Amino acid sequence: MKGRITRGRISSRWRKSRSRSARKLDLLGQIQRALGWLLPGLVIKRWMLTSGFGLILSLLGASIWADLRPIYWVIEGMFLFIGMFTKYLPSSITGPLLFFTGISLLIWGQSRSFKSIQQAVAPSKDDVLIDVLRAKSKLNRGPNIVAIGGGTGLSTLLQGLKRYSSRLTAIVTVADDGGSSGILRRELGVQPPGDIRNCLAALSTEESLLTRLFQYRFSSGTGLVGHSFGNLFLSALTSITGNLETAITTSSSVLAVQGQVVPATNADVRLWAELENGQKIEGESAIGLAKSPITRIGCYPEQPAALPSAIEAIENAELIVLGPGSLYTSLLPNLLVPQILEALQKSKAPKFYICNLMTQPGETDGLDVSGHVRAIEAQLASFGITRRIFNIIIAQKAFSPSALLGYYYSRGSVPVRCDASSLRSQGYKVYTASLQDSKLKSRSVFRHDPRRLSLAVMRAYKKDKRQS
């Protein structure tokens, strides 16, 4: 019996001790968050001080305007109030009482103000206002980044980069003519929305349910099978507003997009490719199935016009990234827009090329990283550009043997090998890292991991910035 009582008392004491420790940690956390308001970068203290200084100046100005009589009245009133107070309570009690009452009212008023702001800015109970503001401040100080590409590669990159900056611009190819995008393009006469939809979803800061709705793909229904809700939404908005750019702006507001998504051109672009065997094929979906190596690609119309917002983004960029994505159908089509090429040449920002993890049968068979780079340079040379544009390369480290690699080999796809020393001898800066998604057990394909990829990009950017 004594043993049970003793164990019960020990258990009770342990729970009380644990409760006290939890309260202490919670108090420390509150103090830490309170002191966090004093940290630089939030751009709050300066405006609070400015407001306070403005209030004092306005009161002083009003007093001078009224021949200083209000100041005399206030001083006389204060002395009268203090005299009445100290008549009943000694100054040793009155002073501390008024001082701490004032401080308490100040803290209470400020805390209630911050709680009201929190309900508007960070309604989730798990979000702390100071943490939200610090995160926003950090993102606002991030570099001005332009990411160029298309397909799942670009949306994956954006998903990771939005952790480092809110000043993001995605320039997206509009040459897709397959799947849901291709059907909507042919039947409604709109530009393909698929890659744009993926980028909007990747940059969305809205609740996950709304993003999932935008990405929802119908699996049944006559005429709806294969279409995603976002594609239909963008196509409908394009028809209503008259152009895709306005439709994207409206969708960005709905999804609370962090940054902007811009089509490479507003022209109805159709790709063509010349093969090594002399054959010429047309259409983005056909190019991906080419039976002979691709030597050059082009488009109709020959010189599509770029959107002014895309050019402006490149001109203001501090970092420009091309890839990852399908070389001939997602990346190079953006470089077929002459104004984009011209803006890239003029830009002083570092320009990265991110290579794919695996080769794509029919499109990049047998190409290593050097082969991908040569293909980009050959395409630029066809426009008379001999100077390198993308001279910083990020590539995957060698893969470890796995069953998934065997599956890829059986389908004619191999890892894109990176001969870093050879590329460096040619004047390129090369950074290699483990970029693949670590959750391979639940996947049947290799994919870039957003966090790993964006971390590699930002590390390379900071290193290049220090060296330059």
KOLROMAR-382272 format. One record per residue: x, y, z of N, C-alpha, C in turn. Coordinates in pm, whole numbers, plus 32768, in hexadecimal, padded with zeros to 4 digits. Layout:
XYZXYZXYZ
...
//
This chain:
80547F8780008000800080008057807D8000
80C0807C8057811B80ED805E816081027FD8
818180907F9681C380997F13816C80E07EAE
80E680BC7EB2808B80FC7E53808081927E6E
807481B77EF0806982447F1680E682907EEB
815B82517F0781DA82917EE481E282A77E4E
81BE823F7DFE81C2824C7D6D816082B77D3E
80EB82BD7D7D808883227D5980BC83AE7D73
80FF83BF7DE9813584437E0B81A5846A7DAA
81FB840A7D89826984267D2B8231844E7CA2
81CA84027C79818B841F7BF6814C84AA7BF7
810884CC7C6780C8854F7C72813185BF7C70
819E85A97CBD820A860E7CBE8248861E7C35
825985AD7BED829885B17B67824086007B07
81B985EA7B12815C86327ABB815F86C87ADA
816386EB7B5B816887777B8281EA87B87B52
8259876D7B6282DB879F7B3682DB87B57A9F
829F87547A588299875F79C6824187D5799D
81D387EA79E68179885A79C981C088DF79E0
820E88E67A4F825A89617A6A82C1897A79FD
8304891079CF8369891E79658328895078E3
82B0891978C882688942784E824289D57856
82158A0078D081EF8A8C78E282688AE878D3
82D98ABB790883548B0A78FC837E8B18786A
83768AA87820839B8AAC7792833C8B067744
82BA8AFF776882578B53772482728BE77741
82958C0577C082B48C8F77E683318CC1779D
83978C69779784118C8E774F83F48CA876BB
839C8C53768383768C6575F6832F8CEA75DF
82D68D0F763E828E8D8E763382EF8E04763F
834E8DFA769B83B28E6576AC84078E71762D
842E8DFB75F784808DFA757E84368E3B7509
83B48E1A74FC83658E55749083528EEB74A5
83438F12752583348FA1754283B38FED751C
84288FB4754184A68FF4751E84BE8FF17487
847C8F927442848A8F8873B1845B90047369
83FD904F73A783CE90CA7369843D91337361
84A5912373B38513918373B3857E9162734C
857690EC730F85DA90C472AD85CF91197230
8640913471EB863B9185717185FB913770FE
85C59182709E85919143702484FA913B701C
84B3914E708C84219142708883DE91C17053
84289230705183F692B27022837692D9706E
837692BF70F0830392E47144832C934F71A9
83A3933A71E983CF9396725283DC9424721D
8415943271A5842D94B9717083AB95047159
834194B8713082C294FB7115827595177195
828794C071FC824A94DD727E828B955A72BC
8311956272B2835795D772E6833196547297
83269644721282FD96B571BD827296E771E4
8215968671FD818D96AC7225818E96F672AB
81DC96C1730B81E59701738F8220978D7386
828B979A733682CB981C7324826A987E72E0
821D9848727F81BA989C723B814E98CD7298
8122987572F480BC989C735680EF990C73B1
816B98FD73E081A69963743781B199E873ED
81E299E4736F81F09A5F7321816A9AA3730A
81019A5272E9807E9A8B72CF80449ACD734D
80579A8C73C280299AC7744080759B477460
80F89B45744781499BBB7460811F9C2D7403
81089C0B738480DD9C70732380589CAC7348
7FFB9C5973747F779C8B739D7F839CE67416
7FDE9CC374717FF29D1574EA802C9D9D74C6
80919D9E746D80CE9E1D744280689E7273F9
80179E3073A67FAE9E75735B7F4C9EBC73B9
7F369E7D742F7ED89EB474927F229F0474FE
7F989F3E74DB7FE69F927538800F9F4675B5
80299EC675AA805E9E7076157FFE9E5D768A
7F839E93767E7F249E8476ED7F029DF2770C
7EF09D9A76A47ED39D0D76C47F409CCA7717
7FBF9CF37700802B9CB7774E801E9CE077E1
7FFD9D6277F87FEB9D9078817F779D4578C3
7F0C9D3578787E979CEE78B07EBB9C5E78D5
7F049C1C787B7F2A9B9178957F839B887910
7FE79BE4791780429BE2798A7FF79BFD7A0C
7F9F9C617A097F519C817A817EF79C0B7AA8
7EB99BCD7A447E629B597A5F7EB19AE67A9A
7F2B9ACF7A647F7F9A627A977FA59A7B7B28
7FCF9AFB7B477FF49B1B7BD17F7D9B0C7C30
7F069B357C007E8D9B2A7C517E6E9A977C6D
7E799A447C037E5C99B57C0F7EC199727C6D
7F4299937C5B7FAB99577CAF7F9999847D40
7F769A067D527F639A397DDA7EF299F37E23
7E8299D97DDC7E1199937E187E3899037E39
7E8698C67DDF7EAC983B7DF37F09982D7E6B
7F6E98827E6F7FD298777EDB7F9C98A87F61
7F2798EB7F5F7EEA99167FDC7EBD989F802F
7E9298347FE77E6097BC802C7EC7974A802D
7F2097477FC77F8796DE7FBF800F971F7FB4
807496EE7FFC80FA97287FF2813597147F66
819397687F4081D097617EBA821996DD7EA3
824A96A07F118291961E7F03823495B07ED1
81B095C47EE5814C95637EB4810D95957E32
80EE96187E2C80AC96517DB7810096427D38
818296617D4481DA965A7CCE81DE95D07C8F
820895687CDA820C94E07CA1818494B07C70
811894D77CBB809294A97C94806C94DF7C0A
807D95647BF8805D959F7B7580B8956B7B07
813A955B7B28819B952D7AC5817794A27A90
816094447AEB814393BA7AC180B793AC7A85
805894027AB37FD494017A747FDE942E79E2
802D949779CC804194C879428085946178EA
80ED94207920813493B878D380D6934478B3
8084931D7916802692AE79027FC092CF7895
7F8B934A78987F2A937478317F6C937777A7
7FEA93A677A3803393AB77248045931E76EA
807392C1773E808992367710800591F576E7
7F9D920A77397F1991CF771B7EE492057696
7EED928A76847EBC92C776087F079294758E
7F8E928A759B7FDE925B752A7FC191C8750B
7FB2917775747F9890E8755D7F1190D47519
7EAD912475437E29911975027E3091487470
7E8191AE74567E9291DD73CC7ED291717376
7F3C913273AC7F8290CB73617F289051734A
7ED2903173AD7E768FC1739B7E118FDD732D
7DE4905B73247D87908272BA7DCA90777232
7E4B90A1722C7E96909771AE7EAB9004718A
7EC88FB271F17EE18F2471D87E678EDF719B
7DF08F0371C97D778EC571947D678EE270FF
7D9C8F5470D27D928F7870457E048F3D6FF3
7E7F8F40702D7EF68F156FE27F118E816FF1
7F008E4C706C7F1E8DBF70887EAD8D8270D8
7E3B8D6670957DC78D3470DF7DD88CAB711D
7E368C5B70EB7E4B8BD571227E818BDE71B0
7E4E8B8C72097E798B8D72957F0C8B6772A2
7F3F8B1972427FCA8AEE7248802B8B5B721D
7FF88BC371D9804E8C2E71AA805B8C9B7213
80D58CC2722F80F08D31728A81118DAB7235
80D38E1D725480DF8E93720181708EBB71E9
81C18EBB7252824C8EE5724382958E8771E3
82768E0471EB82B68DA47192828C8DBB7101
820A8DD870EE81D78DF2706682188E6F702B
82208ED9707C825B8F57704D82EF8F47702F
83348EFC708583C38EE6706D83DA8E966FEE
83838E316FD6838E8DE16F5C83748E366EE1
830C8E8C6EE982ED8EE46E78835E8F476E5F
83968F7B6ECB84058FDA6EBD847E8F986E7B
849A8F1D6EA2850A8ED26E6784F28EB96DD3
84778E936DAF84578E796D23845F8EF96CCF
84358F696D0984398FE96CC084C890176CA7
85248FE86CFC85B1900B6CE985FA8FA96C8F
85B58F406C6285F28EDC6C0C86148F146B83
866A8ECF6B3786918F016AB2861D8EFF6A4F
86288F5469EC85C68F5A698085E88EEA691D
85988E80691B85B98E0768CF855B8DF66858
85948DD667E485468DB2676E85648D21674C
84FD8CCE6747850C8C41672484C88C2A669C
85128BEF663F84E18BDC65B784D38B47659A
84638B1F656084538A91653F83C38A6B6527
83A289F26554831B89BE654383148932657D
82A088F465728290886B65A582988865663C
82A887EA666F82AD87D66700832F8809673E
8399881066ED841A883E6721841488CC6755
83D68926670A83CE89B16733837989C167B0
8307897D67B582B18989682C82F5895068A8
834488E76897839088AF690783F58913693D
843D895568E1849F89BA6909845C8A2D6954
83EB8A5D692083A48ACD695D83738AAA69E9
83468A3069F983138A026A7A837F8A0E6AE5
83FD89F76ABE846C8A036B1D849C8A926B2D
84A48ADE6ABE84DA8B666AC284828BC66B11
84008BA96B1B83A88C066B6483C68C076BFA
841B8BAB6C2984488BAD6CB484B78C136CCA
84F18C466C5B85638CA16C6785468D2F6C38
84DE8D406BE784C18DC56BB4842F8DCF6B8A
83F88E486B9983708E606B6783768EA96AE1
83EE8ECD6AB884008F146A3884248EAF69CC
83C18E6369A483D48DF7694383838E1268C5
83BF8DF4685383778DFA67D483928D7A6788
83288D36676083348CBD670D830F8CE1667E
836D8CD0662283518CE56593833B8C5A6557
82C28C44652582958BBC6504827C8BAE646E
82A98B3D6437828F8B1E63AB81FA8B086392
81CC8B2D631B813F8B1962F681378ACB6272
81928A69626581978A1A61E98155899161F6
81208972626C80E488EE6286806C88D76229
8067885F61ED7FF5883F61977FBD87B361B1
7FDF877B62257FAF86F562487F5886F762C4
7F13868862DD7EC1867963557E5086DD635D
7E2C870063D87DBE875E63F17DDA87E663B2
7E57881763C07E7B889A63887E69889C62F1
7E94882F62B07E888827621E7DF7882761EF
7DA187DF62387D1287DA62147CD388656221
7CEE88A962907CB6892F62A57CED89926240
7D6B897F621C7DA989D861B97D6689C96130
7D4C894B61097D0F893260857C7B89596083
7C32893860EF7BA1894A60EC7B7389D66113
7BC08A19616A7B978A9E61987BED8B0E615E
7C5E8AE961207CB58B4F60E77D018B9F614F
7D168B6661C87D608BAA62327DEE8B746239
7E468BBE62797ECE8B8B628E7ECB8B1B62F6
7F268ABA62E87F248A4763447F3A8A7163D4
7EDF8A4E64307EE98A7E64BA7F318A20651B
7F5389A664F07F828940654E7FFD8966659E
80698990655B80E589B365A380D08A2E65FA
807F8A8B65CA80628B04661880158ADF6697
7FB58A8466897F678A5566FD7FC38A196767
802189C6673C807E8986679B80D289EE67E5
80FD8A56679D814F8ABE67DC80FE8B10683F
80828B30681D802A8B79687980138B2968F9
7FFC8AA868E97FE68A51695E80658A4969B3
80DA8A44697181598A3A69BA81768AB86A0B
814E8B2C69D881698BAB6A1C80F88BD76A78
808D8B896A7E801A8BAF6ACE803B8BAA6B63
800B8C0F6BAC80188C0F6C3E7F8F8BFF6C7F
7F2A8BE46C2E7EA28BD26C607E958B496C9F
7E278B316CE37E128AB16D267E198A3E6CC1
7E4789CB6CF07E62895B6C987DE6892A6C4D
7D7189386C8A7CF789086C4A7CDD89506BC7
7CF389D46BC57CDD8A226B4C7D4489FD6AE1
7DBF89E76B0A7E2789BD6AAC7E0889336A74
7DDA88D86ACA7DB588526A9C7D4188596A3A
7CE388B46A527C7488C669F57CA888F3696C
7D06894F696C7D3F898368F07D87891568A2
7DC388B668EA7E0E884968AB7DB787CD6893
7D3987D068BF7CE2875A68B37CCD87346821
7CDF86B268047CCD867F677C7C558620677A
7BF7863A671F7B7F85E967157BA1855D66E1
7B6B84F867257B83846D66FE7B09842E66BD
7A9C847866B47A238446667479D284BC663F
796D849C65F07919850465B7793685176523
78D1851564D278E185226441791E85A9641F
799185A563DE79D5862063B77A2B865D6422
7A21862B649E7A6E8664650C7AE786106532
7AE68591650F7B52853665367BD8856C6505
7C38857465627CBF85A2653F7CD386376553
7C678684655A7C748714656E7C8687336603
7CD5879866217CE187C666AB7C8B884266BD
7C5C885767397C0788CA67557C50894C6736
7CD1895267577D1F89CC673E7D2889EE66AB
7D3A898766557D3F899F65C57CBD89DA6592
7C4D89A265C07BC989D465967BB38A6265CB
7BDD8A7966477BCD8AFD66867C1B8B676638
7C9B8B4B66197CEE8BA965CF7CBA8BC16542
7C8B8B5465017C568B6164797BD88BB76478
7B828BA264DB7B078BF164E47B288C8464FE
7B868C9E65597BAE8D2865767BEE8D6A64FE
7C3B8D1D64B07C788D5464377C0E8D8063D4
7BA68D2C63C47B388D4E636A7AEC8DC9639B
7ADB8DD564207A908E4664587AE08EC8644F
7B618EC164777BB48F3B647E7BF48F5E63F9
7BFE8EFD639F7C378F1A631C7CC98EF6630C
7D118EDB637A7D9D8EB1636E7DC88E6263E8
7E2D8E0E63D37E5B8DB4643D7E9D8E0064AF
7EE28E6D64907F2A8EB864F87ECA8EEB6563
7E588F22653A7DF58F52659A7DBA8EDE65EA
7DA48E6D65A67D708DF665EA7DD18DC76656
7E538DCE66397EB98DA4669A7EB98E036712
7EAF8E8466F77EAD8EE867647E378ED167C1
7DC28EB567877D4A8E9A67D87D5C8E1B682A
7D8F8DB267EC7DA68D3368327E0D8D4368A0
7E728D9768877EDA8DB068EC7E9F8DEE696A
7E3B8E4669587DF98E8469CB7DA98E1D6A1A
7D648DC369D27D148D5C6A147D6C8CFE6A66
7DE08CDA6A2F7E388C796A707EA08CBB6ACB
7E9D8D416AD57F018D8B6B247F8E8D606AFC
7FAB8D6F6A7C802B8D426A44809C8D9C6A74
810A8D5D6A9A81818DA36ACA81DE8DB96A52
81D78E2F6A1682238E49699D81C38E586928
81F58E3E68AF81A08E49683881C58DDD67D3
81618DB8678481738D55671981558D9B6696
81B28D92663681A68DDB65B881BD8D7C6542
81648D7964E0817E8D2A646781F48D66641B
82428D1263D982B58D44638D82888D9E631B
82128D8262E381DB8DD2627581448DC56275
81008E226238806E8E16622B80478DE661A0
80AD8DBC615080928D8760CB806A8CF460D2
80218CC6606D7FF98C396064806D8BEB6027
80CA8BC0607D81498B86605181398AF16032
81738AC85FC081778A3A5F9C82088A145F7F
823A89AF5FC582C789875FB882DF892E5F3E
835989345F08838888D45EA6841888AE5ECA
8443883B5E9B84CB880C5EB9850987CB5E3E
858987E45E2B85D687A05DC28625872F5E03
861D86B85DC7866186435DFE86E386295DB3
873685D95DF187B885B85DB687A985705D31
873B85265D20872684DC5CA386E985335C35
86DE85B65C4D86A986125BE9861386285BF2
85CE85DB5C42853D85E85C4E851986655C9F
84A5869E5C7F847287115CCA83E986EC5D01
83D786FA5D85835886D75DC2831D87515E07
829987535E14825487C65E4E8200879B5EC7
81F987F75F2781A787DE5F9D81F987B16015
81DF87EE6088822B87CE6103821F873B6129
81A98703611F81978677614681DF861860E7
81EA863C6068823085E7600682C685EF6019
82F98663603F83898674605383BB861A60C4
836A860A612A839185B5619A839A85226176
836684FC61018369847060D583C7845C605F
842184BB6046847A84B55FD384CE84365FD4
84DE83F95F5D8529837B5F5085BB83935F2C
85DE840E5F11866784325EED869184AA5F42
871384BA5F61873E852C5FB2871385B25F77
86EC860E5FCE86C086925FA4873A86ED5F93
873E87355F2387AE87905F0A878888235F21
870A88445F0986E088D05F17864988D65F23
8618893A5F6E8588894F5F75856789DF5F4E
84EB89F55F2784BB8A7A5F0584268A7F5F1F
83E88AEA5EF583598AF75F0E83168B4C5EA2
82938B3B5E9C823D8B945E4C81E38BE05EAF
81D88C635EA482248CBE5E4D82B88CC15E73
830C8CEE5E16839D8CE45E2983D18D3D5E9A
839A8DB25EAB83CA8E0F5F1283568E3E5F6A
83288DE75FC282B98E0E601982E28E7E6079
82858ED7609382A18F4860EC82978F1F617F
82F28F5561CF82F08F39625F82918F9A62A5
82618F716319820F8FCA63698269902F63B1
824090AD63B88293911263FD82B690ED648C
825990A964D282749082655E82E5901D6567
82F48FC7650183618F6664FF83E88FAC64EC
83EB900C6491846790576478848E90A964F2
842C90E9652F8445913A65A7847B90E46619
8445906B662884739011669285068FEB667D
852B8FCE660085B78FA965E28613902065FB
85E8909765D5863B910F65E88655912B667C
85F4910A66D2860291256761863790AE67B1
86529040676D86788FC467B287028FCD67F2
870F8F8D686687908F7B68A787C38EED6895
876B8E94686C878D8E086850872D8DD367E7
87658D93677F87138D59671387328CC4670B
86C98C73670686D98BE16705868E8BA6668F
86D08B50664486918B0565D7868C8A7265FF
86148A376601860889AB662485E1899966B7
85D2891866DF85DB88A0668B855E88906636
8568883565D484F7881C657C852687DE64FB
84C687B364AA84E687776428853187DC63D2
85A787B463A486018812636085C1885462E7
858A8802628B85598837620C84C68862620E
847B8838627183EC8858627183C088B362E5
841888C4634B83F3891C63BB8453899163CD
84D5897C63B1853989E363CB85588A386350
858689F662E485AF8A41626D853E8A90622C
84BE8A63623284548AB661F7844F8B44622E
84768B5762AC84798BDF62E484E58C3462A3
854F8BF3627585BE8C3B623685A48C5661A2
85308C2D6170850A8C4B60E584C98CD560DB
84B58D16614C847A8D9D614F84EE8E01614D
85048E4860DD857A8E9E60CE858B8F05613D
851F8F41616A852B8FA861D2855A8F6F6258
85328EF3627485618EB162EF85F78E9662E4
86228E67626F86B18E4F625A87028ECF6269
86D08F3A622F87158FBB6236871F8FEB62C7
86B18FDD631186B19006639E87138FB163F0
871A8F2F63D387768ED6641A88078EFD63FF
88258F23638388AD8F4D636088D58FCC63AB
8878902863B8889690A863F8889E909D6490
8859903D64CB88529031655C88DB900F6598
88FB9052660789799038664E89688FD066BE
88EF8F9F66D088D48F3D673A89168EB7671A
89408E6C678189738DE4676889058D8D672C
892A8D3866CB88C78CE7668488E98C536695
888D8C0A66D288A28B7C66F288578B25668D
88958AB5666E884E8A4B6625884889D16680
87CE899F669987BB892866ED879A88B36690
87EE884F669287DE87DD6638877E87756672
8740872A661A86E586BE66438730864F668B
86E685FC66D28721858A6717873D851766B7
86DD84FF665B86E4848D660186D284BC6571
8707846F651286F1848D64858660846C6461
862D84AC63F885A4849463CC85A6844F6344
857483D4633D8573838A62BE852F83DA624F
857283E261DC853C842B616B855F84BE616B
859284F161DA85B1858061E08642859B6205
86748556626B86FF856F6295874C84EC62A5
87308489624F877584086258880B841A6254
885183DE62B688E283DD62B68926845F62DB
88DC84C662FE89188547631F8940854D63B2
89BE857463CC89E68591645589D18627646C
8A01865C64DD89ED86EA64F98A2F8740648C
8AA7871964628AEB876363F78A9987636377
8A5886F2635A8A0386E962E3898D874762EB
894F8751636388E087AF6376890F883F6361
8985885E639789BC88E6638B89DB890562F8
8A1588A362B18A3388B9622289B588D061D2
894A888B61F488CA889D61AE8896892B61C2
88A38960623B887889EA625688CD8A4C6206
89518A36620789AC8A8F61BE89948A886128
89768A1060F4895B8A01606588DC8A4D603E
88778A47609687FA8A8E607A88138B25607A
88658B5460D888858BE260DE88D78C0C6064
89338BB4603A89868BD15FC489338BE15F46
88C18B985F4088698BA35ECA882B8C2D5EC0
882C8C795F2D87FC8D045F2D88718D665F25
88EA8D325F0F895F8D885F04899C8DB15F88
89758D6B5FF489AA8D8A607A8A1C8D2B6099
8A948D6160A78B088D0C60C28B368D156154
8B0C8D7E61998B338D8E62258AD98D39627E
8B138CF562E08AC68CA2633C8A658CF6638E
89F08CC063A1898E8D0363F789888CBE647E
89798C3A647C896E8BEE64F989F58BAA6514
8A448BE5656F8ACB8BB165888ADC8B756612
8A6E8B68665D8A728B2766E08A138AAF66DA
8A478A3A66FB89FB89BE66E989E68979676F
896C894B6786894D88FA67FC891E887267CA
895F880967FB8940878267CB893C871F683F
890386AC682288F586426885897885F66898
899485D569178A04857B693289E484F068FD
8A49849D68F58A33841468C389CE83CC691C
8970838468DE890C83376927894882B96963
8912828E69D38935820B6A0A88E081A369C2
8913812969B088C580C0696C884080A869B3
87D5809669668751807D69A086FA8035693A
868D7FF9696C862F7FB4691485ED801568B3
85D8809268E0859980F7688C85F181196814
8675811C682B86D1813467BC86C580C56753
86B98049678286A67FD9672686287FE866D3
85BF801D67138540803466CC8555809C665E
85A08105667C85BC816C6618860F813565A5
867680E565C786C980A9655F8675805764FD
8614800E653485C07FB964DE856A800B647E
8555808B649F850480E3644A855A814063F5
85DF812663F486398173639E866381F963D6
8656820B645B867D8288649A86EE826E64FD
875282C764FE87C682B6655687DF833A65A1
882883346612884883B06658889B840D6600
8882848F660C88CF84F265C289558505660B
89BE84CE65D08A4284D066108A80855B6607
8AC1858466728B00860966768B9785FB6683
8BDF862066198C718624661E8C9A86B26647
8C9786C966C98CAC875066FE8D34878966D8
8D9D873866DF8E24876A66C18E2F87986630
8DF1874F65D48DF3877565468DA987FA6531
8D36880965718CE9888565628D3388FB65A0
8D7488E566118DBF895266528E34897D65FC
8E73891B65B78EE2893E655F8EB5899464E9
8E32898E64CA8DFB89E0645E8DCC8A686490
8DDD8A8265138DB98B03654A8D338B086590
8CEF8A96659C8C6F8A9365E38C868A846679
8C2B8ABC66C78C288AA167578BC48A31676D
8BF089C767AE8B9B895167BD8B8789336852
8B09891D68788AE688F669018A94887668F9
8AC2881169428A78879369448A42877A69D1
89CE873C69D98990871D6A5A892D86AC6A46
890186726AB58898860C6AB0881386546AA7
87D686536A31876086A56A1686DF86546A0C
86EB85CE6A0A8673857D69F3861B85776A6F
859B85606A57853A85516AC5856284D86B17
856984EB6B9C8593847E6BF5852484196C0D
84A7843A6BEA843683DF6C01841F83856B87
848983446B5E848082F36AE4842D82756AF6
841E82476B7283D581CA6B89834381D66B5E
830D82506B68828082636B45826F82946AB5
82DC82996A6A82D582CB69E2830B8264697F
82E08270690383148218689A836B82676839
838882E5685A83DB833968048439838D6859
84A983B5681D85048412685E84CE849F684C
84D084EC68B584A7857768AF850985CB6902
851A864868DA856786A4692F851986BE69B0
856086CC6A1D852386F06A9D852587886AA8
84B187C96ABE84AC885C6AC2850E88996B25
8516885F6B9F856D88986C05860088886BE1
862788116BB786B387F96B9286DC884F6B1C
868588566AB986A588A26A3F86B489376A5E
8654896F6AA7865A89FE6AC686D08A1E6B21
86F089C36B7C876489D86BD587E589DB6B83
87F2897F6B228868897C6ACC887389FD6A7C
88038A2E6A4A88028AAB69FB882E8B216A52
87F68B2D6AC888158BA06B1E88A58B9A6B52
88D68B226B6F89628B156B9A89C08B3F6B2A
89A38B126AB089F68B356A3D89EF8BCB6A22
89788C046A3189668C946A1A89B88CE56A7F
89B08CC06AFF89FB8D086B668A938CFA6B52
8ABC8C836B2C8B4A8C6D6B158B7B8CBF6A9E
8B2B8CC16A338B508D1069BC8B528DA469DD
8AF68DCF6A338AED8E5D6A598B6A8E866AA9
8B978E2B6B008C118E496B508C8D8E506AF6
8C918DFC6A918D068DF66A398D0C8E6969D5
8C988EA069B48C958F0A694E8CAE8F94698B
//
